[in-house]
Amino acid sequence: MRRLRLRVPGEGRDDGRSWLRGAPPPRWVRLLPLVLVVVVAAAALFAPNPKDLGFLLGAIPPLAVLSYGPLATAGLGVLVLALLTVPDSTLNRPGDTDLLTVTFVSLLSVFISFVRSRRDAQLDTERTVAEAVQQAVVPPLPERVGPVGCLGLYRAAQRGTLVGGDFYDVRMGPGGVRAVLGDVQGHGLAAVSTVVSLLGAFREAVLDQPDTESVAARMDRRLVVDSSAVRHAELFATALVLEFSADARTVRMVSCGHPAPVLLRDGAAHEIELTAGAPLGLGLAEVDPPKEGTLELLPGDRLFLASDGVWEGRDVRGAFYPLPERLAAHSGAEPDVLARRIWDELVRHCGTVRDDATMLVLTPGLTPSAARTRD
């Protein structure tokens, strides 16, 4: 599968969660209680009054709560009490009040660790279910659909989610491969229901609609119907719909208010001149359909499609990320490397990418085996 989930600087783990936001704690947190035991024991050998260090041992059970389960926390609590009471220990002179306090803190830590472990298990289950549902909405792309190589990069703006207000899909139709990339109003989980409706309409239209204009009209009608069912909904979306010929030598496309694809050819990036129609959801696709354009393709050509989160990324001074220029600079890279470099540069340019960001790299061309068959 060629769909990338990229790490964002400052978010910790690759899944977008730091250990303070539900991810497993880093190794240094797990080692902290054991390190503290070793430090106190070593200091007790050299300090003039080692009994004065005993209070530090009381911090070990609460530290264990951060990363250990109830059994391990209980074991560390027993170790602390042993160090404070074993006759051979130089830390065996705590007062009765101190000993009772450490015992109470240890028991309380075991209880908190039990509750945390149960909560973490429940959160992991819920996250697994949520990821499965989101993957069903926007599943990973295969490496190829017919004669077209595919790579998608999707970065939802809302932390901890896999799906936001962008969408893409590539499907085999009756006359060739059809693809869509779009951006709905809003971002994050609030836009997911609209994404589901539009993807469903696209996947159905791919099977029986004769051209890209008809596919766009079907998606537009779906959004109009959804808007009419909700008072003051005002739903709309921009989208690109493409259809490659059976031999992948031409591509037809329509734009519903979305930036046109960028053609990568011979080390240069060319912005395709494509007349944009009205966005989806306004009910104009059947009255005034978007104008379809046709592009002749050469061997080695690639098409780069991106959502507004990429095209409209700005730095603190308001300067846009120069996407065409950067695409030209990286045009020779493999699709996965190209997408990763663009994403990394976008993050550096913007600091924080606050909108859903989606990229789709399409590489038309028959596989070597298919080319030999045709010959």
Secondary structure by P-SEA (a helix, b strand, c coil): ccccccccccccccccccccccccccccccaaaaaaaaaaaaaaacccccccaaaaaaaaaaaaaacccaaaaaaaaaaaaaaacccccccccccaaaaaaaaaaaaaaaaaaaaaaaaaaaaaaaaaaaaaaaaaaccccccccccbbbbbbbbbccccccccccccccccccccbbbbbbccccccccaaaaaaaaaaaaaaaaaccccaaaaaaaaaaaaaaaaaacccccccccbbbbbbcccccccccccccbbbbbbbccccccccccccccccccccccccccbbbbbbbcccbbbbbbcccccccccccccccaaaaaaaaaccccaaaaaaaaaaaaaaaacccccbbbbbbbbbcccaaaaaaac
